[in-house]
Amino acid sequence: MESPFKVFVSSLFESRLEARKDGNEALAYVYKILMNSLYGGFGINPKSTITEICDDNRFKHLIRNSEFISSDMLSKNNYIVTYHSNTEHSNSEMGSDYWNPPKNSAVQLAAAITASARIHMYPYISREDCYYTDTDSVVLGQPLPEDVISSSVLGKFKLEDRIMKGYFFAQKSYFYSTIDGKEVRKFKGPAKNLIFPEWFVSQYADPSRTEQVLVSSNFRVDWHTLNIIKKDTLVRIGLKLVSKRMPVYHCDLWVDTEPIEVTDLSCLNNVGKRRI
């Protein structure tokens, strides 16, 4: 008997296929986000960002006793403050054992689901012709068997493109051209619309290269006047090479990556710590 969770995900998948068949890409996108975000909520980071409007006394308390991020004065005795919760700083005033995680979190479920995904993906990402992989996708030099490819069966791969040339740097950071002339590029961050194929070529020559670009935001809030304004901001773009894996070099040439070693110190207290 299938689990209720799997039945629910299967129904979302079928609904997404029906929406795409009917040409309703907006609804198909909603179903996709539901499927991708369903398990992630269980593993939400307990260190969350909180924004609140407060008076002068609360404002002074927060800047002294929290992991303060930013603030703006709205009026003479009103502030809007942004800070982190569930940090060592914020826990200290309540005692070292104080912990207030999200009520709906269940990290064991998120860990089990992602572990199952890695087990399922391992035969493909461990191949010598694997150029790129993400949670449920892979770029290979040689085609997969026909029996593992389907655009309508949950759990099988969908053939998205046949690639002629590509640059794959990190998750959500790549560019490739297909055999039929289509170009696909992906980059996360506020400057994603300023990333062009030439940037990937330059970055491949020097992965540590960074540059500053001017990014225009059309819908920023001026908290002093509560007006919507256009604002230009300098943003530094580059590759975050050590966020999940460490680069491996041979004769000054970037040849591979290896996982970051994480030591589990959760036995020391009920919070757990990470050392990299």
N, C-alpha and C positions, 0 to 999 in steps of 0.2 A: 504494500500500500504506500502510495506516495505521500510525502509530508505535506501539510497544509501550506507551508512556506513555498515549496517547489511548485505546487499547484497554482498558487497566487502569482508567482513570477512567470510561469508558463502562460497564464491568462493575460498578463501585461504584454508579454512578447507577441502573442497572437493578436492582441488589440493594436499593437504598434504596426504589425504587418498589414492589418486591415486598413489602418489610417494611411499608410504609404500607398497601398493599392488604390485608395480613393483619392489620392493626390493631396491629402491633408497633412502637409509636412509639419505644421505647427503642433497638431495633436500627436503626431508620431514622435516629435521631439519631447513632448511632455511625458509620454510613456517611457522613452529612453532614459530621461532624467530620473523617473521613479525607479526604474530597475537599477540604475547605477548608484543611486543614493540610498536605496533601501537598507543595505547592510552597513553602509558607512556611518549612519546615525548611531549604530550600536557602539562604534569605536571612536566616538567624538572625543577630541582632546579636552581633558578636564580644565586645562588652562584656557579660559575663554576671555574674550574682550567684552567689557561692559561699558556702555555709555549712559550716563544719567545726568539729569538736570537737578541741581542742588543749590542750597543757600551757602552763605559764606562760611559758616561753622563746619558744615559737611565737606566743603571744598578743602579747607585747611586740614581736616582729618584725613582726607583721601591722599593728598600730596605727601603727608607724613607717614601714612601707614598702609600704603598700597604700592603696587608696581605701576606707577603713574606713567601715562603715555602722552596725553595732551589735554589742553583745556582752552576754553574761550569764555570771556565775560559777556553774558547776554544783556545784563542790566546792572544796576548798582549792587544788588545782593543776590544775583542769580548767575550761575555758571553752568556750562555744559562740560563734563569731565569724562575722559576715556581712560580706562585703566584695565589691567589684567587681574583676574580672580584666580583662586586656587594656585597661588605661588608660595614659595617659601616665605617671602616678605609678608604677604597677606595672612598667612597661617600663623606667623609668629605672635601676633597680638591675641590670637585665640588659643594659643598653645601649640606645641610642635605636633601633637596628634590630631589636631583639627583637620577635617577633610570634608568637603562639600561637593562631591562629583555630580554631574548631570543625572537627573532622576531616571532618564530613559536609556542610560548607557549600559551596555553589556559587552565589554571588550572581548570576552571569550567567544561570543558569536561571530563578531567581526574577524577575530583571529582565525577561527575555524574555517570560515568561508574563504578568506584570502589564502590560507594554507592549502585548501582543496583546489583553488584556482592555480596555485603554483605547481601542485602535483600534476594537474591536468596539462599545464603548459610546458612542463619540464622537457618532455621528449622533443618539443619543437624548439625551445629556446636554447637547448644544449647542443643543437646541431652546429657543425662548423660553418655552415652557410647562413647562419642567423645574423642579420645586420642590425635589427632593432626589435624590441618587444615592449609592450605595455601590458596592462592588466589582462586584456583578453585579445590582444592582437600580436601579430608577428610578421616581420619582413624577411623572406627567405630567398636564397639564390636559385633554388630549384623548386619546382611545383610540388604540392602535396597530393596524396592519393585522392581520387575522386570520391571515395566513400566517407571522407571526413570534411567534405565541402558541401554546404547547402546554405541558401539564403533564407530558408523557411523553417529549418529545424533547430530548436534551441540546443545549444551545446556544440554545434558544428561551426566550422569557419565559413565566413562569407568572403569570396574573392572580390576584393575592392578594386585593385588595379594591378596592371603588369608594368613594372618599373624599368625604365631605360637607364636612369642615372639618379643618384640620390645622395644626400648628406644627412646622417642621423647622429645627433650629438647627445641628446638626453630625452627623457620623457617629455612629450609635447614640444619638442624642439627639433624640427626636421624640415627638409625640403626635398622633393623628388619630381622628376618629369616622367610621364608614362610613354609607352610605345605609340600611343595615338596622339601625342603632342600636348596632353593636359599637364598643367603644373599645379602641384599641391604643396603648400607651405603651412607650417604650424609653429606658433611661438606664443608662450604665455607672458603676460605682463602688460603694463599700460602702453608700451611702445610697439605692440604687436603689429599695428598697421604700418609701421615704418620699417619693417623687416622685409627685405627683398632678396632674390636669389644671390645677388652679388655679396650680401652680408654673410651668407653661409660659406661661400668660397673663401672669403677673407678669414672667417672664423676657423675654418678647417686648417688654414695655414698656420694659425696661432690661436689655439683654444683658450688661452688665458687673456686674449685681447678684449678690451672694453672700450666703449666710447659713450659720450654724452650726446643726447638728442633732446630737442625741445618738443614736448608733448602738450597738445591743446586739449583741455577738458571743457566741454560746453556746459556742463551742469554741475558746478561746484556751489556749495552753500556758503554764503557769507554770514557767519553766525552773529555778527554785530548788527546787521540790518535784516537778517533772515531773507535775503534776496538770493536768487539764482544768478550766478555770474559765470563768465568764461575766464579760465585761468590757464596760463602757460607755465609748465613746470619742466625743469631739467631732470632727465632720467638717465641713469647710467645703465646701459645694456651690455650683457655678456652672458657667459654660461656659468651656472652654478654646478661645478663639476664635483663637489664634495658633499652635496646635500644627501645623497643616498649611497653612492659608491665612490671609491677612491680611484683616481687615474693611475695606470701603470705605464711607465716609460721604459723604452729600450733605446740606448744611445740617443737620448733627448727626443725620441719619437714616441708619441702617444700611441700605444698599441692595444691596450685593453683596460678593463676596470675590474676591481675586486670589491666585495662587500665590506662595509664598515663593521669593525668588530665592536659589539656591544656587550658589556659585562652587566649581568643582572645582579643588582644589589638590593632587590626587594625584600630580602630577609632582614635588612637592617631596621626597617620601620614599616608602617602600614601604607606609606606613600609610594616608596620605590624611587630609585634614582637611576640615572643613565650616565655612563661614562664612556666617552669616545676617545 
